[in-house]
């Protein structure tokens, strides 16, 4: 008798990606999106270069601009953060998992 026990995925491993790129791709797979704020909180100082590099590698990441209001002094008040989204299916290609 063979029993299949589901296992929790704890870490993604894909040697072509840096640790920061792996973090972003993991968020895109799990949540379908990641915000610039989440990337900064995770220690990514400048999210744009990470996203640019992933796009060069063929990952289809769509930028959803933040919405904001402008007060009487001309200052922007952000209502929603800038976020990036992707269709997670093609992100699985070439990504393996630690067991």
Buried (B, 14 or more C-beta within 10 A) or exposed (E): EEEEEEEEEEEBEBEEBEEBBBBBBBBBBEEEBBBBBBBEEEEBEEBEEBBEBBEEEEBEBEEEEBEEEEEEEEEEEEEEEBBBBBEBEEBEEEBEEEE
